[in-house]
Amino acid sequence: MDGQTRANIRPGLRVRVVEKQNQRTGKLTEGTVERILTNSPHHPHGIKVMLDNGIVGRVQEIITSAKS
């Protein structure tokens, strides 16, 4: 799935994000989506989310789907 499309992202989803300070290095942080912060349906750098641990970053990879 694509981390640039808002429709693919929902709370509970396990993802890898890049934080603002790590954009140059590309270091990814793994976590579970708590909130979606991007309002637009598509963003070329990834949809911005807040993880359950409070980290904010743009989705680079979707690991697993949310539990139903």
N, C-alpha and C positions, 0 to 999 in steps of 0.2 A: 504494500500500500504506500501511498504517496504522502509524505509529511508536509507538502506544500498546499494541500487541499483541505479546507476546514471540515468538510463533510466526512473525511476519514478519521478525524480526531474526536474523541469523546472521553469524559471522565472515566477513570478506571483502566484506561489503556496503558500498557507498559511501553515506554518509548525511550529513545536516547536523544538528548538535546545538547545543543552547543550554547553555553552561556556567553553573554556579551564579551566578557574579558578573555574568553578562550576562542573567539572567532578566528584570530590569526593562526593559532596553533591547531585548531580543529579538534581539540580535546572534547570528548563526549561524556556526558553524565547520564546515567540510567536512572529512571524513576517511573512513578505512576502519575498520570495526569490527574490533577485536582480541579483546575479551572482552565478554560480556554480564554486567552487574552486578546487574540486577534479577531476583529469583527468582520473583515473582508473574507469572501469565500475562497480566495487564493492568495498566496504570498510566495514570491520567488525564492526567498531565503528560508522558508519554513514557517509554519504557524507558531506563534508565540504562546506558550503555556506556562502555568505554574504547576510544579510537581507537588506531591503530598508532603515533601520535606521543606517546601518554601522556595526552592530554586526556580528561577525564571529563565527560560531559554527557548530557542527555536527548534522545533522537531526536525531531526535529521533522519531518524530511522524509527519505524514502528516495529516493536518486537512481538507483542502478542495482543490479541483483541481483549476487550473488556469482558468481565464475567457477566453473564446474562442474569 
